[in-house]
């Protein structure tokens, strides 16, 4: 079976590697840097420490924290404006900080704004600013993917894709993730798990990406419960971070599947954490999915330490229990019905994930999944 | 344990991907290309076909086949001269073609010749020509490493190292390897096996590179005997090619160890195939090595499908038997003694591999290994 694995950036892993951000930027030839950083991280002393480190390297630095929650167009535009004239962008934080940094670094290399490139309307400029990505949640894997997501002017989820968005250097520091609360650790960890699982088992799956996807499954299964229940465990936090990073490589090559059709459709109705939405969508479809009984499903099950794919639904439900994941949607979903969700699942932007699912997803399946999702309590 | 894994280039794997060389060069923006290609491949019709494909893409192409055996300075200089003014270099052939292509692409970006950069005397120029590497033997892994080796004016093995030498694109086409004779398949395959094994178990070994090293061991163990005994088996050839490529990533990060001290020392005495020399050096030291009984050795054994590291020496000897590897040195070695080999093993350029070995290599060990190597028949 032919395959292509896209390039994998240099990855530095270890306790304290985030202290090398300024020195790494200098080593990459940067003279002037924009750091896109979560506001609470910047305020917590990290911003000040970084400013001192950039100063010591003789590199000019500016900070951008003008965003909250998932990236919105205004934030992406403001970050792009701040990146103009710089030669390197650091993304430091959750998936939003990383996506905003990636977009700003690419878009600032041209004269147009982010909307010019949304949904691949135009190719990205040729020479993006360099990028150092430093995730502080083990989840999206944005640090190793070529994808970015932001909310457009009409509230729709848009994306800017391209190898230009990929990192020059990824720094994985477990120390940055120990303060992540238990529920976010679980939701982000499940998101990463589903990334690895869907990339390893969908119609685009191939041996090249399976190397990373299977490693991710092993690491995440090994560490997730410990990271949730013993947040200071640096070893477990390190495995989560590396697992999410490898899962990012896997989706960079093979994309996702039905669980992401559901989570994106849910987000089209009302705000919900992407990791939680994905976990709930995954649990609701996994029993149906494993009936496909493919070699890839069996291999993914083995990577999780299971004998066969039929054991996966029980295993995942138990893992979610052990990680304290409450099966419920935010209260705002009380305003919507299964029909609303099914309509979103049929929206054009959610079809690629539906089509890449290893089982054909019939219209009746969409309705059944939507019904089962909207039967969840709305209590969050 | 902190670690860094260097960037991994885009890898395209599959039957027939070598037919995309010209299109890939065009897609990388090349207008003028040098193809460094083994003479027998160029003469066998591939050169003509490539010329037509480059012509169809509107890309100017020149060919360089002025080399035989391991790269010598004159060939490296001639290739560099041929690369000047081009914007992309293709390396198509065994490890020598790839190394010459890598050096030419880097050195042609500056005004100096190859010797200016040998043994890291000066940093490589900043903007190397782009590189597409297409291995036709499953062995050196040069397509994914930052290392090149050539013979200097005094007959010494020199190297030019740097991330600048790495490929922009790797094409792995099993179809190109089916004509490799059985003895070369075995020697090159053992070389790749030892790369993966040493990278996974030496003092520089780390979890990031183990991902690739263990995958390589699994693929090579699975396919080597079949590739040797059933040369047309494309599936086995594909596994060998991918395994050697992953082993290249592993040594790019962690380097080698004692078996390579021996093979480089042997090459310092008289010409011998690098893969054979490495295999013989590996067999001569493996029983001693596994006494270290480390977790990394145990993990490498498991990656080979074995229960523990103590089984490795018997397993490797059997594998070499099954692949028909004759334990003998070329006749030219009749002129040398164990003392000669021990002296070469103590040469400064062979100390890094000695020092990275997981067991301390005492002077008495050097003497014992040299004695055991030079007790081999000289009949090849």
Interface residues (C-beta under 8 A of the other chain):
Chain A: X1 X2 X3 X4 X5 X6 X7 X8 X9 X10 X11 X12 X13 X14 X15 X16 X17 X207 X208 X211 X212 X215 X242 X246
Chain B: X1 X2 X3 X4 X5 X6 X7 X8 X9 X10 X11 X12 X13 X14 X15 X16 X17 X207 X208 X211 X212 X215 X242 X246
